[in-house]
Amino acid sequence: MPDVNSGANAAAGSRPAEVSSATPDLAPSDALRRIAYLLERALEPSYRVQAFRRAAAVLDTLPAAQLSARVAAGSLQELPGIGKVTALAITEAASGEVPAYLRRLEATADRPVAEGGAEVRTAIRGDCHTHSDWSDGGSPIEEMAMVGRGLGHEWMALTDHSPRLTVARGLSPERLRDQLQVVAGLNERWAPFRLLTGIEVDILQNGELDQQPALLAEVDVVVASVHSLLRMPGPEMTRRMVAAVANPHTDVLGHCTGRNVTSSGRRGRTRPESDFDAEVVFEACRRFGVAVEINCRPERLDPPKRLLRLAVQTGCLVAIDTDAHAPGQLDWQPYGCDRAVACGVPVDSVITTWSADRLLAWTAAHAA
């Protein structure tokens, strides 16, 4: 289990280094994390991102005197996890400079990741779909939440995977209960920012949700998604999805077509859309008050615009979510905002523009 206390001191301070512009007095570990954040945001390969994160983690365990001695002796590369490029960045930061690698990244950092949707992005208050290293995310809960807060979010939902998705280390009921306690402890220190409890629960073949109903009733946000048997026949997939949408615990229908539009990154090969009757599924979402997710991941961009327009025409609520598995991915929300504007999504129908109190009142009404 991740250390509940790690990152607590940073959470109590100013904006985290991962989303703050670099300054000459940036600590070496913060400079490395800022580099990792900007690489992630720019869709650079994950191995490059992780190289800087690993090096930052090494520095976190190194006493200041030892760091100074190694910088002076030029022996940083003797430490596991620190290579030539990261050692140079550490040396520059330790001498009071902004590392050259970071300066190059900062030169493009203010460019928006998507050109449209500025009005919607300004209205966004939170994110209903994020992951931590409790399942298949790459960073601790605290780090993800601090970056979300630094991006201006008032709240963020932690929605790690459910048990059946073993490849993603889905949370058993026992681990989910442990996570709820961790989040409660963190929220005591982070007010007014709120980390909401949640889960991305698998929609099983028969349409049931992959977690104990009592636990689904306890968490704040339930995102229901199909992760298996994506090529099942359309009529069966339609029944499966409608059954999940009709479940009183479901709040958001995640990445509804399951498609991958690119083969880049760790998410693997391109994948076609699942076959289902979108009119029937979206009408069920409207009837049962379930939001259709605009998944902001660049390899997903789900649903396709034709289906997003259909969801709008049907009168569905919408959640603009990053499905972030790492801190830099939390800044992908503009991709979804751009698509929302292109497809005529009314701003007030976007649940991620709502206050936490309004959102929680809405999710609670589902299970009533």
Contacts in CASP RR format, 6 or more apart in sequence:
PFRMAT RR
TARGET T0000
AUTHOR 0000-0000-0000
METHOD contacts of the structure
MODEL  1
MPDVNSGANAAAGSRPAEVSSATPDLAPSDALRRIAYLLERALEPSYRVQ
AFRRAAAVLDTLPAAQLSARVAAGSLQELPGIGKVTALAITEAASGEVPA
YLRRLEATADRPVAEGGAEVRTAIRGDCHTHSDWSDGGSPIEEMAMVGRG
LGHEWMALTDHSPRLTVARGLSPERLRDQLQVVAGLNERWAPFRLLTGIE
VDILQNGELDQQPALLAEVDVVVASVHSLLRMPGPEMTRRMVAAVANPHT
DVLGHCTGRNVTSSGRRGRTRPESDFDAEVVFEACRRFGVAVEINCRPER
LDPPKRLLRLAVQTGCLVAIDTDAHAPGQLDWQPYGCDRAVACGVPVDSV
ITTWSADRLLAWTAAHAA
1 134 0 8 1.000
1 175 0 8 1.000
1 178 0 8 1.000
1 182 0 8 1.000
2 132 0 8 1.000
2 133 0 8 1.000
2 134 0 8 1.000
2 140 0 8 1.000
2 141 0 8 1.000
2 142 0 8 1.000
2 182 0 8 1.000
3 140 0 8 1.000
4 182 0 8 1.000
4 185 0 8 1.000
4 186 0 8 1.000
6 140 0 8 1.000
6 142 0 8 1.000
7 140 0 8 1.000
7 142 0 8 1.000
7 143 0 8 1.000
7 146 0 8 1.000
8 142 0 8 1.000
8 186 0 8 1.000
8 189 0 8 1.000
10 16 0 8 1.000
10 142 0 8 1.000
10 146 0 8 1.000
11 142 0 8 1.000
11 145 0 8 1.000
11 146 0 8 1.000
11 149 0 8 1.000
11 186 0 8 1.000
11 189 0 8 1.000
11 190 0 8 1.000
12 189 0 8 1.000
14 20 0 8 1.000
15 149 0 8 1.000
15 150 0 8 1.000
16 143 0 8 1.000
16 146 0 8 1.000
16 147 0 8 1.000
16 149 0 8 1.000
16 150 0 8 1.000
17 26 0 8 1.000
17 27 0 8 1.000
17 30 0 8 1.000
17 31 0 8 1.000
17 33 0 8 1.000
17 34 0 8 1.000
18 33 0 8 1.000
18 34 0 8 1.000
18 36 0 8 1.000
18 37 0 8 1.000
18 143 0 8 1.000
18 146 0 8 1.000
18 147 0 8 1.000
18 327 0 8 1.000
18 328 0 8 1.000
19 37 0 8 1.000
19 147 0 8 1.000
19 148 0 8 1.000
19 150 0 8 1.000
19 151 0 8 1.000
19 331 0 8 1.000
20 34 0 8 1.000
20 150 0 8 1.000
21 106 0 8 1.000
21 109 0 8 1.000
22 31 0 8 1.000
22 34 0 8 1.000
22 98 0 8 1.000
22 99 0 8 1.000
22 102 0 8 1.000
22 103 0 8 1.000
22 106 0 8 1.000
23 98 0 8 1.000
24 96 0 8 1.000
24 97 0 8 1.000
24 98 0 8 1.000
25 96 0 8 1.000
26 34 0 8 1.000
26 93 0 8 1.000
26 98 0 8 1.000
27 93 0 8 1.000
28 59 0 8 1.000
28 67 0 8 1.000
28 89 0 8 1.000
28 90 0 8 1.000
28 93 0 8 1.000
28 94 0 8 1.000
29 56 0 8 1.000
29 59 0 8 1.000
29 60 0 8 1.000
30 56 0 8 1.000
31 89 0 8 1.000
31 90 0 8 1.000
31 92 0 8 1.000
31 93 0 8 1.000
31 98 0 8 1.000
31 99 0 8 1.000
31 102 0 8 1.000
32 52 0 8 1.000
32 53 0 8 1.000
32 55 0 8 1.000
32 56 0 8 1.000
32 59 0 8 1.000
32 86 0 8 1.000
32 89 0 8 1.000
32 90 0 8 1.000
32 93 0 8 1.000
33 52 0 8 1.000
33 53 0 8 1.000
33 56 0 8 1.000
33 327 0 8 1.000
34 102 0 8 1.000
35 52 0 8 1.000
35 89 0 8 1.000
35 99 0 8 1.000
35 101 0 8 1.000
35 102 0 8 1.000
35 105 0 8 1.000
36 49 0 8 1.000
36 50 0 8 1.000
36 52 0 8 1.000
36 53 0 8 1.000
36 56 0 8 1.000
36 327 0 8 1.000
36 328 0 8 1.000
37 147 0 8 1.000
37 327 0 8 1.000
37 328 0 8 1.000
37 331 0 8 1.000
38 102 0 8 1.000
38 105 0 8 1.000
38 106 0 8 1.000
38 109 0 8 1.000
39 48 0 8 1.000
39 49 0 8 1.000
39 52 0 8 1.000
39 105 0 8 1.000
40 49 0 8 1.000
40 326 0 8 1.000
40 327 0 8 1.000
40 328 0 8 1.000
40 329 0 8 1.000
41 109 0 8 1.000
41 113 0 8 1.000
41 328 0 8 1.000
41 329 0 8 1.000
41 331 0 8 1.000
41 332 0 8 1.000
42 105 0 8 1.000
42 108 0 8 1.000
43 264 0 8 1.000
43 265 0 8 1.000
43 298 0 8 1.000
45 265 0 8 1.000
46 265 0 8 1.000
46 266 0 8 1.000
46 326 0 8 1.000
49 326 0 8 1.000
51 81 0 8 1.000
51 83 0 8 1.000
51 85 0 8 1.000
51 86 0 8 1.000
52 86 0 8 1.000
52 89 0 8 1.000
53 139 0 8 1.000
54 81 0 8 1.000
55 81 0 8 1.000
55 82 0 8 1.000
55 83 0 8 1.000
55 86 0 8 1.000
55 90 0 8 1.000
58 79 0 8 1.000
58 80 0 8 1.000
58 81 0 8 1.000
58 82 0 8 1.000
59 67 0 8 1.000
59 90 0 8 1.000
62 70 0 8 1.000
62 79 0 8 1.000
67 90 0 8 1.000
67 94 0 8 1.000
68 94 0 8 1.000
70 76 0 8 1.000
70 78 0 8 1.000
70 79 0 8 1.000
71 90 0 8 1.000
71 91 0 8 1.000
71 94 0 8 1.000
71 95 0 8 1.000
74 87 0 8 1.000
74 91 0 8 1.000
76 82 0 8 1.000
76 83 0 8 1.000
76 86 0 8 1.000
76 87 0 8 1.000
76 90 0 8 1.000
76 91 0 8 1.000
77 83 0 8 1.000
77 84 0 8 1.000
77 87 0 8 1.000
82 90 0 8 1.000
85 101 0 8 1.000
88 99 0 8 1.000
88 100 0 8 1.000
88 101 0 8 1.000
89 99 0 8 1.000
89 100 0 8 1.000
89 101 0 8 1.000
89 102 0 8 1.000
90 99 0 8 1.000
92 98 0 8 1.000
92 99 0 8 1.000
92 100 0 8 1.000
93 99 0 8 1.000
98 106 0 8 1.000
112 118 0 8 1.000
112 334 0 8 1.000
113 331 0 8 1.000
113 332 0 8 1.000
113 334 0 8 1.000
113 335 0 8 1.000
114 334 0 8 1.000
114 335 0 8 1.000
114 336 0 8 1.000
114 337 0 8 1.000
114 338 0 8 1.000
115 338 0 8 1.000
116 334 0 8 1.000
116 337 0 8 1.000
116 338 0 8 1.000
116 341 0 8 1.000
117 334 0 8 1.000
117 337 0 8 1.000
117 338 0 8 1.000
117 340 0 8 1.000
117 341 0 8 1.000
118 337 0 8 1.000
119 341 0 8 1.000
119 347 0 8 1.000
120 320 0 8 1.000
120 337 0 8 1.000
120 340 0 8 1.000
120 341 0 8 1.000
120 345 0 8 1.000
120 347 0 8 1.000
120 350 0 8 1.000
120 353 0 8 1.000
121 333 0 8 1.000
121 334 0 8 1.000
121 337 0 8 1.000
123 347 0 8 1.000
123 350 0 8 1.000
123 353 0 8 1.000
124 153 0 8 1.000
124 320 0 8 1.000
124 333 0 8 1.000
124 337 0 8 1.000
124 350 0 8 1.000
124 352 0 8 1.000
124 353 0 8 1.000
125 153 0 8 1.000
125 154 0 8 1.000
125 155 0 8 1.000
125 352 0 8 1.000
125 353 0 8 1.000
125 354 0 8 1.000
125 355 0 8 1.000
125 356 0 8 1.000
126 153 0 8 1.000
126 154 0 8 1.000
126 155 0 8 1.000
126 156 0 8 1.000
126 157 0 8 1.000
126 352 0 8 1.000
127 148 0 8 1.000
127 153 0 8 1.000
127 156 0 8 1.000
127 157 0 8 1.000
127 321 0 8 1.000
127 322 0 8 1.000
127 324 0 8 1.000
127 330 0 8 1.000
127 333 0 8 1.000
127 352 0 8 1.000
128 157 0 8 1.000
128 159 0 8 1.000
128 221 0 8 1.000
128 223 0 8 1.000
128 251 0 8 1.000
128 252 0 8 1.000
128 291 0 8 1.000
128 293 0 8 1.000
128 319 0 8 1.000
128 321 0 8 1.000
128 351 0 8 1.000
128 352 0 8 1.000
129 157 0 8 1.000
129 159 0 8 1.000
129 200 0 8 1.000
129 223 0 8 1.000
129 252 0 8 1.000
129 254 0 8 1.000
129 293 0 8 1.000
129 295 0 8 1.000
129 319 0 8 1.000
129 321 0 8 1.000
129 322 0 8 1.000
129 323 0 8 1.000
129 324 0 8 1.000
130 144 0 8 1.000
130 156 0 8 1.000
130 157 0 8 1.000
130 158 0 8 1.000
130 159 0 8 1.000
130 321 0 8 1.000
130 322 0 8 1.000
130 323 0 8 1.000
130 324 0 8 1.000
130 330 0 8 1.000
131 137 0 8 1.000
131 138 0 8 1.000
131 144 0 8 1.000
131 158 0 8 1.000
131 159 0 8 1.000
131 160 0 8 1.000
131 161 0 8 1.000
131 200 0 8 1.000
131 323 0 8 1.000
131 324 0 8 1.000
131 325 0 8 1.000
132 138 0 8 1.000
132 139 0 8 1.000
132 140 0 8 1.000
132 141 0 8 1.000
132 144 0 8 1.000
132 158 0 8 1.000
132 160 0 8 1.000
133 139 0 8 1.000
133 140 0 8 1.000
133 141 0 8 1.000
134 141 0 8 1.000
134 160 0 8 1.000
134 169 0 8 1.000
134 171 0 8 1.000
134 175 0 8 1.000
134 179 0 8 1.000
135 160 0 8 1.000
135 161 0 8 1.000
135 165 0 8 1.000
135 168 0 8 1.000
135 169 0 8 1.000
135 170 0 8 1.000
135 171 0 8 1.000
136 160 0 8 1.000
136 161 0 8 1.000
136 167 0 8 1.000
136 168 0 8 1.000
136 169 0 8 1.000
136 170 0 8 1.000
136 325 0 8 1.000
137 160 0 8 1.000
137 325 0 8 1.000
137 326 0 8 1.000
138 325 0 8 1.000
138 326 0 8 1.000
139 326 0 8 1.000
139 327 0 8 1.000
141 158 0 8 1.000
141 179 0 8 1.000
141 182 0 8 1.000
141 183 0 8 1.000
141 186 0 8 1.000
141 195 0 8 1.000
142 186 0 8 1.000
143 327 0 8 1.000
144 156 0 8 1.000
144 158 0 8 1.000
144 324 0 8 1.000
144 327 0 8 1.000
144 330 0 8 1.000
145 156 0 8 1.000
145 158 0 8 1.000
145 186 0 8 1.000
145 190 0 8 1.000
145 193 0 8 1.000
145 195 0 8 1.000
147 327 0 8 1.000
147 328 0 8 1.000
147 330 0 8 1.000
148 156 0 8 1.000
148 327 0 8 1.000
148 330 0 8 1.000
149 156 0 8 1.000
149 190 0 8 1.000
149 193 0 8 1.000
151 330 0 8 1.000
151 331 0 8 1.000
153 193 0 8 1.000
154 192 0 8 1.000
154 193 0 8 1.000
154 194 0 8 1.000
154 355 0 8 1.000
154 356 0 8 1.000
155 193 0 8 1.000
155 194 0 8 1.000
155 195 0 8 1.000
155 196 0 8 1.000
155 356 0 8 1.000
155 359 0 8 1.000
156 194 0 8 1.000
156 195 0 8 1.000
156 196 0 8 1.000
156 330 0 8 1.000
157 195 0 8 1.000
157 196 0 8 1.000
157 197 0 8 1.000
157 198 0 8 1.000
157 220 0 8 1.000
157 221 0 8 1.000
157 223 0 8 1.000
158 179 0 8 1.000
158 183 0 8 1.000
158 195 0 8 1.000
158 196 0 8 1.000
158 197 0 8 1.000
158 198 0 8 1.000
159 198 0 8 1.000
159 199 0 8 1.000
159 200 0 8 1.000
159 221 0 8 1.000
159 223 0 8 1.000
160 170 0 8 1.000
160 171 0 8 1.000
160 176 0 8 1.000
160 179 0 8 1.000
160 198 0 8 1.000
160 199 0 8 1.000
160 200 0 8 1.000
161 168 0 8 1.000
161 169 0 8 1.000
161 170 0 8 1.000
161 171 0 8 1.000
161 199 0 8 1.000
161 200 0 8 1.000
161 202 0 8 1.000
162 170 0 8 1.000
162 171 0 8 1.000
162 199 0 8 1.000
162 200 0 8 1.000
162 201 0 8 1.000
162 202 0 8 1.000
162 209 0 8 1.000
162 210 0 8 1.000
162 211 0 8 1.000
163 170 0 8 1.000
163 171 0 8 1.000
163 172 0 8 1.000
163 173 0 8 1.000
163 210 0 8 1.000
163 211 0 8 1.000
164 170 0 8 1.000
164 202 0 8 1.000
164 204 0 8 1.000
164 210 0 8 1.000
164 228 0 8 1.000
165 202 0 8 1.000
165 210 0 8 1.000
165 227 0 8 1.000
171 179 0 8 1.000
171 199 0 8 1.000
173 211 0 8 1.000
173 212 0 8 1.000
173 215 0 8 1.000
176 199 0 8 1.000
176 211 0 8 1.000
176 215 0 8 1.000
176 219 0 8 1.000
177 215 0 8 1.000
179 197 0 8 1.000
180 197 0 8 1.000
180 218 0 8 1.000
180 219 0 8 1.000
183 195 0 8 1.000
183 196 0 8 1.000
183 197 0 8 1.000
186 195 0 8 1.000
187 194 0 8 1.000
187 195 0 8 1.000
194 356 0 8 1.000
196 220 0 8 1.000
196 221 0 8 1.000
196 356 0 8 1.000
196 359 0 8 1.000
196 360 0 8 1.000
197 218 0 8 1.000
197 219 0 8 1.000
197 220 0 8 1.000
197 221 0 8 1.000
198 219 0 8 1.000
198 220 0 8 1.000
198 221 0 8 1.000
198 222 0 8 1.000
198 223 0 8 1.000
199 211 0 8 1.000
199 215 0 8 1.000
199 216 0 8 1.000
199 219 0 8 1.000
199 221 0 8 1.000
199 222 0 8 1.000
199 223 0 8 1.000
200 223 0 8 1.000
200 224 0 8 1.000
200 225 0 8 1.000
200 254 0 8 1.000
201 209 0 8 1.000
201 210 0 8 1.000
201 211 0 8 1.000
201 216 0 8 1.000
201 222 0 8 1.000
201 223 0 8 1.000
201 224 0 8 1.000
201 225 0 8 1.000
202 209 0 8 1.000
202 210 0 8 1.000
202 224 0 8 1.000
202 225 0 8 1.000
202 226 0 8 1.000
202 227 0 8 1.000
202 228 0 8 1.000
203 209 0 8 1.000
203 210 0 8 1.000
203 224 0 8 1.000
203 225 0 8 1.000
203 226 0 8 1.000
203 227 0 8 1.000
203 240 0 8 1.000
203 241 0 8 1.000
203 244 0 8 1.000
204 210 0 8 1.000
204 240 0 8 1.000
205 228 0 8 1.000
205 229 0 8 1.000
205 232 0 8 1.000
205 240 0 8 1.000
206 240 0 8 1.000
206 243 0 8 1.000
207 239 0 8 1.000
207 240 0 8 1.000
207 241 0 8 1.000
207 243 0 8 1.000
207 244 0 8 1.000
207 247 0 8 1.000
208 243 0 8 1.000
208 244 0 8 1.000
208 247 0 8 1.000
209 216 0 8 1.000
209 222 0 8 1.000
209 224 0 8 1.000
209 244 0 8 1.000
209 247 0 8 1.000
209 249 0 8 1.000
209 250 0 8 1.000
213 249 0 8 1.000
216 222 0 8 1.000
216 249 0 8 1.000
217 249 0 8 1.000
217 367 0 8 1.000
220 359 0 8 1.000
220 360 0 8 1.000
220 363 0 8 1.000
221 251 0 8 1.000
221 252 0 8 1.000
221 359 0 8 1.000
221 363 0 8 1.000
222 249 0 8 1.000
222 250 0 8 1.000
222 251 0 8 1.000
222 252 0 8 1.000
222 363 0 8 1.000
223 251 0 8 1.000
223 252 0 8 1.000
223 253 0 8 1.000
223 254 0 8 1.000
223 293 0 8 1.000
223 321 0 8 1.000
224 244 0 8 1.000
224 245 0 8 1.000
224 247 0 8 1.000
224 250 0 8 1.000
224 252 0 8 1.000
224 253 0 8 1.000
224 254 0 8 1.000
225 253 0 8 1.000
225 254 0 8 1.000
225 255 0 8 1.000
226 237 0 8 1.000
226 240 0 8 1.000
226 241 0 8 1.000
226 256 0 8 1.000
226 258 0 8 1.000
226 274 0 8 1.000
230 258 0 8 1.000
230 271 0 8 1.000
230 274 0 8 1.000
231 274 0 8 1.000
231 275 0 8 1.000
232 240 0 8 1.000
232 274 0 8 1.000
232 275 0 8 1.000
233 275 0 8 1.000
234 274 0 8 1.000
234 275 0 8 1.000
234 276 0 8 1.000
234 277 0 8 1.000
235 277 0 8 1.000
237 274 0 8 1.000
237 275 0 8 1.000
237 276 0 8 1.000
238 276 0 8 1.000
238 277 0 8 1.000
238 280 0 8 1.000
238 281 0 8 1.000
241 253 0 8 1.000
241 256 0 8 1.000
241 276 0 8 1.000
241 281 0 8 1.000
241 284 0 8 1.000
242 280 0 8 1.000
242 281 0 8 1.000
242 284 0 8 1.000
244 250 0 8 1.000
244 253 0 8 1.000
245 253 0 8 1.000
245 281 0 8 1.000
245 284 0 8 1.000
245 285 0 8 1.000
245 288 0 8 1.000
245 290 0 8 1.000
246 284 0 8 1.000
246 288 0 8 1.000
248 366 0 8 1.000
248 367 0 8 1.000
248 368 0 8 1.000
249 366 0 8 1.000
249 367 0 8 1.000
250 288 0 8 1.000
250 290 0 8 1.000
250 366 0 8 1.000
251 290 0 8 1.000
251 291 0 8 1.000
251 362 0 8 1.000
251 363 0 8 1.000
251 366 0 8 1.000
252 290 0 8 1.000
252 291 0 8 1.000
252 292 0 8 1.000
252 293 0 8 1.000
252 319 0 8 1.000
252 321 0 8 1.000
252 351 0 8 1.000
253 281 0 8 1.000
253 285 0 8 1.000
253 290 0 8 1.000
253 291 0 8 1.000
253 292 0 8 1.000
253 293 0 8 1.000
254 292 0 8 1.000
254 293 0 8 1.000
254 295 0 8 1.000
254 302 0 8 1.000
254 321 0 8 1.000
255 293 0 8 1.000
255 295 0 8 1.000
255 297 0 8 1.000
255 300 0 8 1.000
255 302 0 8 1.000
255 303 0 8 1.000
255 323 0 8 1.000
256 274 0 8 1.000
256 276 0 8 1.000
256 278 0 8 1.000
256 281 0 8 1.000
256 292 0 8 1.000
256 293 0 8 1.000
256 302 0 8 1.000
256 303 0 8 1.000
256 307 0 8 1.000
257 273 0 8 1.000
257 274 0 8 1.000
257 302 0 8 1.000
257 303 0 8 1.000
257 304 0 8 1.000
257 307 0 8 1.000
258 271 0 8 1.000
258 273 0 8 1.000
258 274 0 8 1.000
258 300 0 8 1.000
258 302 0 8 1.000
259 271 0 8 1.000
259 272 0 8 1.000
259 273 0 8 1.000
259 274 0 8 1.000
259 300 0 8 1.000
259 302 0 8 1.000
259 304 0 8 1.000
260 267 0 8 1.000
260 268 0 8 1.000
260 269 0 8 1.000
260 270 0 8 1.000
260 271 0 8 1.000
260 299 0 8 1.000
260 300 0 8 1.000
261 270 0 8 1.000
261 299 0 8 1.000
261 300 0 8 1.000
261 301 0 8 1.000
262 270 0 8 1.000
262 298 0 8 1.000
262 299 0 8 1.000
263 269 0 8 1.000
263 270 0 8 1.000
264 299 0 8 1.000
265 299 0 8 1.000
267 297 0 8 1.000
267 299 0 8 1.000
273 304 0 8 1.000
278 303 0 8 1.000
278 307 0 8 1.000
278 310 0 8 1.000
278 311 0 8 1.000
279 310 0 8 1.000
279 314 0 8 1.000
282 292 0 8 1.000
282 307 0 8 1.000
282 310 0 8 1.000
282 311 0 8 1.000
282 314 0 8 1.000
282 315 0 8 1.000
282 316 0 8 1.000
283 314 0 8 1.000
284 290 0 8 1.000
285 291 0 8 1.000
285 292 0 8 1.000
285 311 0 8 1.000
285 314 0 8 1.000
285 316 0 8 1.000
285 317 0 8 1.000
286 314 0 8 1.000
286 315 0 8 1.000
286 316 0 8 1.000
288 366 0 8 1.000
289 317 0 8 1.000
289 366 0 8 1.000
290 316 0 8 1.000
290 317 0 8 1.000
290 366 0 8 1.000
291 316 0 8 1.000
291 317 0 8 1.000
291 318 0 8 1.000
291 319 0 8 1.000
291 351 0 8 1.000
292 303 0 8 1.000
292 308 0 8 1.000
292 311 0 8 1.000
292 316 0 8 1.000
292 317 0 8 1.000
292 318 0 8 1.000
292 319 0 8 1.000
293 302 0 8 1.000
293 318 0 8 1.000
293 319 0 8 1.000
293 320 0 8 1.000
293 321 0 8 1.000
294 302 0 8 1.000
294 303 0 8 1.000
294 308 0 8 1.000
294 318 0 8 1.000
294 319 0 8 1.000
294 320 0 8 1.000
294 321 0 8 1.000
294 336 0 8 1.000
294 339 0 8 1.000
294 340 0 8 1.000
294 345 0 8 1.000
295 301 0 8 1.000
295 302 0 8 1.000
295 303 0 8 1.000
295 321 0 8 1.000
295 323 0 8 1.000
295 336 0 8 1.000
296 320 0 8 1.000
296 321 0 8 1.000
296 322 0 8 1.000
296 323 0 8 1.000
296 332 0 8 1.000
296 333 0 8 1.000
296 334 0 8 1.000
296 335 0 8 1.000
296 336 0 8 1.000
297 322 0 8 1.000
297 323 0 8 1.000
297 329 0 8 1.000
297 332 0 8 1.000
297 335 0 8 1.000
298 332 0 8 1.000
298 335 0 8 1.000
300 323 0 8 1.000
301 335 0 8 1.000
301 336 0 8 1.000
301 339 0 8 1.000
303 311 0 8 1.000
305 339 0 8 1.000
305 342 0 8 1.000
305 343 0 8 1.000
308 318 0 8 1.000
308 339 0 8 1.000
308 340 0 8 1.000
308 343 0 8 1.000
308 345 0 8 1.000
309 343 0 8 1.000
309 344 0 8 1.000
311 318 0 8 1.000
312 318 0 8 1.000
312 343 0 8 1.000
312 344 0 8 1.000
312 345 0 8 1.000
312 346 0 8 1.000
312 349 0 8 1.000
315 349 0 8 1.000
316 349 0 8 1.000
317 349 0 8 1.000
317 350 0 8 1.000
317 351 0 8 1.000
318 340 0 8 1.000
318 345 0 8 1.000
318 349 0 8 1.000
318 350 0 8 1.000
318 351 0 8 1.000
319 350 0 8 1.000
319 351 0 8 1.000
319 352 0 8 1.000
320 333 0 8 1.000
320 336 0 8 1.000
320 337 0 8 1.000
320 340 0 8 1.000
320 350 0 8 1.000
320 352 0 8 1.000
321 333 0 8 1.000
321 352 0 8 1.000
322 329 0 8 1.000
322 330 0 8 1.000
322 331 0 8 1.000
322 332 0 8 1.000
322 333 0 8 1.000
323 329 0 8 1.000
324 330 0 8 1.000
324 332 0 8 1.000
333 352 0 8 1.000
340 350 0 8 1.000
347 353 0 8 1.000
351 359 0 8 1.000
351 362 0 8 1.000
354 362 0 8 1.000
END
